[in-house]
Amino acid sequence: MRILFLGDIVGAPGVDMVRSAVPLLRTIERIDLVIANAENAAAGSGMTPRTYRQLRQAGVDAFTMGDHIYKKMDLVKVLESEDRICKPANFPADAPGKEVITLAAADGVQVAVFSLLGRTFMRPVDCPFRAADRVLEALQGKICCILVDAHAEATADKYLLAHHLKGRVSAVLGTHTHVPTADEQILPGGTAFVCDVGMCGPYDSILGRRVDRVLYTTVTFIPSAFEVAQGDPRLAGAIVDIDSSTGKALTIRRVMLDENAVKKLQSPPVNGGEQL
């Protein structure tokens, strides 16, 4: 089974890249399941029902969320009614949304997906380690292919979660910091890991926001609106191959496509050659 996991989708540039690239990647890479962190998809903070529908139509099968999950409160009705989106599993039980997603991949194999928030330099939340243990206990004997979105600020938080979960889940893939890291690996026990898969959005930016606005406020302390940037949109994520019978990861590789790369994918091969 081959899973494509996409990092934080940021604003319209990120949504547009997903809509352009995901249908192509599903075919070219023979993807069985597409999962994306979409907590910044609507104007850079939160997600709306409309954005949810757009991304589903583009071929994203399931969504994880992070600390910005409730920035657009009209998403609550989606969180309560849809089974393709989840809140962080270490949020309080009363917080709207499901703590885990279970769905069938293209080959019919059941896959579970959930996210966890780190606690370093982030809002107070319940223990991610205990939350993971609780979710895995409920899944035990039912599903062996399990993907975890480690949504954390500190690299140590992500590494600690990965080592806590190695051999128990198929993949622990980091999000939130928007910067892709070059540490993809298969941990003992068959758990794929990368500290951050990067963002789907404008890379001519400060983590997806306009450079001039962020720099001005940082230098002067005068508040300004951190609008979503527009330049150099890219799609970033990771492709993980998993043994469906055991849930163990076989390979992991990072994905990074800019607009030119997507155009190449859209063009037919020349003289029988490869597209990339």
Secondary structure, DSSP 4 states (H G I P E B T S, - for coil): -EEEEE--BBHHHHHHHHHHHHHHHHHHTT-SEEEEE-TBTTTTSS--HHHHHHHHHHT--EEE--TTTTSSGGGHHHHHH-SSEE-BTTS-TTSSSBS-EEEE-TTS-EEEEEEEE--TTS-----HHHHHHHHHHHHTTT--EEEEEEE-SSHHHHHHHHHHHTTTSSEEEEESS----S--EEETTTEEEES----BEESSSBTTB-HHHHHHHHHH-------B--SSEEEEEEEEEE-TTT--EEEEEEEEEEHHHHHHHHSPPSTT----
